[in-house]
Amino acid sequence: MSRVNKDYPVLLTLKKMTEPTILLTALITLTGGLFRGAAGFGGAMVMTLPLSLLYPPQQAIVMVLILELVGPALIFRRSWQTVSQENGLIKAFATACLSCLLFLPLGIALQDILSQRVVTISMAATVLVCSLALLLPIKRQVSVSHRGVAFAGGLSGAMLGLTGIGGPPMVLYLLASQLDQPRVSAFLMLYVSLISLLMILASAAYFNISLFVIIATFGLIPVFFVGTMISSRYVHRLNPKIVRTLSLLLLCIANGAFLLSQI
């Protein structure tokens, strides 16, 4: 039996879902949707930590990844068509996914061994470091190689298993590559969707996540969609670069404050 079943024998059940908890969960989900619609990414970076303070991290990660799968699923076919047109790109995609799959168990094992406090601190540190890295100017000068995507995929898998946030290493690598924006977006859409699904299945099996958690999360999908639709509808009136920078700065401030509070 994994440690989560010893520490949280009941986990998330209908009895645990009090009105304040439901409202806070909905508010966090709405905020994640607003951020995703405004910045085009980062729903998991916004939702994972606060939900992990409400629920065990193992549950919170599954909830966030289910919500994050909703948006990409709608344009999965278009993204696949873009990536599959280039033989080298599809091989790089396969290499990245395989590397992620190999290192995912390492992250999950660490999540099971470490305390909840250490896991949540790891989440905040991950978001802070990745947000700061995304704020820096990135020059597109790296050629996509199997070694490069394997390294990024392996790091991504370990981070995903530990914190539930696995996209940033691949995001940073591809943004620094010579790939154009449409191919980068399509690659990331497919990659994040697939590794999220892998993590959901692995967590459900290893941590014995109940069916109720999955059903309850599907009830939050409309809330996430509302946030995404509201921000995506109005954000075009603003400068996208400014919105992205402000969003990343807010993530830095929020997660930096949390880390300071843990000292």
Protein Blocks (a to p, Z undefined) as FASTA:
>chain_A
ZZklmmmmnlpafklmcfklmmmmmmmmmmmmmmmmmnopaklmmmmmmmmmmmcfklmm
mmmmmmmmmmmmmmmmmmmmmmmmpmklmmmmmmmmmmmmmmmmmmmmmmmmpcfklmmm
mmmmmmmmmmmmmmpccddfbccdfklmmmmmmmmmmmmmmnopaklmmmmmmmmmmbdf
klmmmmmmmmmmmmmmmmmmmmmmmnopafklmmmmmmmmmmmmmmmmmmmmmmmmpcfk
lmmmmmmmmmmmmmmmmmmmmZZ
